[in-house]
Every structure is written in structure tokens, then in C-alpha cells.
């Protein structure tokens, strides 16, 4: 099983443009964390993250927190 723990940063390009920071903690195959998504036009939105880790694959769902105004 892969270890996805840590701080991940990146960008999203498409209809909207945004940067993100994803902080994950992993216990065995369980993932938990927080995602901060900063959209260039809409501002900051945050999400709680829950998921599972496998071999080179992470699957998770985003639970809305604070939304951009």
C-alpha cells in the first residue's frame, strides 16, 4: 500500500483556474485531511477529505466546508 501522507500542492486549469493545497494523514488504508482550493475568480473554498489508500491509488470524497462568497 502506498503512503499518501503529507502536503500536496498543485493547480487546476480548465473553465476555472485554481491552486490547491491538500494535507493528508494516513492510518493504515484510511485517509483524512483538508483541501483548500483557491479559485482565481471565486476565491477560497475548503473541504474535509475522507478516503482510502491502495497500491499507487488514492480514492477520496470531499465534504464541503467554507465556500467562496
C-alpha positions in Angstrom: 0.0 0.0 0.0 1.3 3.5 -0.9 1.7 6.2 1.7 -0.2 9.4 0.7 0.5 11.3 4.0 1.8 14.8 3.6 1.2 18.2 2.0 0.3 18.2 -1.7 0.1 21.3 -3.8 -1.0 21.9 -7.4 -3.1 23.7 -9.8 -6.3 23.2 -11.8 -6.8 24.5 -15.3 -10.0 24.4 -17.4 -13.1 26.5 -17.3 -11.9 27.8 -13.9 -8.3 28.3 -12.8 -7.3 27.5 -9.2 -4.5 26.4 -7.0 -4.9 23.9 -4.2 -3.2 22.6 -1.0 -4.2 19.1 0.2 -3.0 17.9 3.6 -3.5 14.2 4.2 -3.0 11.9 7.2 -3.0 8.2 6.7 -3.7 5.4 9.2 -3.4 2.0 7.5 -5.6 2.4 4.4 -7.7 5.3 5.8 -7.1 8.9 4.6 -8.3 12.0 6.3 -7.4 15.6 5.7 -8.3 19.0 4.4 -8.3 20.6 0.9 -8.0 24.4 0.4 -9.0 25.4 -3.2 -8.2 29.0 -4.2 -10.1 29.8 -7.4 -8.8 32.9 -9.3 -12.3 34.3 -9.8 -14.3 32.8 -6.9 -11.9 32.9 -4.0 -11.1 30.3 -1.3 -13.2 27.2 -0.6 -12.3 24.4 1.9 -13.2 20.8 2.1 -12.7 17.9 4.6 -11.3 14.9 2.9 -12.1 11.2 3.7 -10.9 8.2 1.7 -8.8 5.1 1.3 -5.3 4.3 0.0 -4.3 1.4 -2.1 -1.3 0.4 -4.2 -0.4 3.7 -6.0 -4.1 4.8 -5.9 -6.0 7.1 -3.5 -9.8 7.4 -3.6 -11.5 10.1 -1.5 -14.5 12.3 -1.2 -14.7 16.0 -0.5 -17.0 17.3 2.2 -17.7 21.0 1.7 -16.6 23.3 4.5 -16.3 27.1 3.9 -17.3 28.1 0.4 -16.1 31.1 -1.6 -18.5 34.0 -1.4 
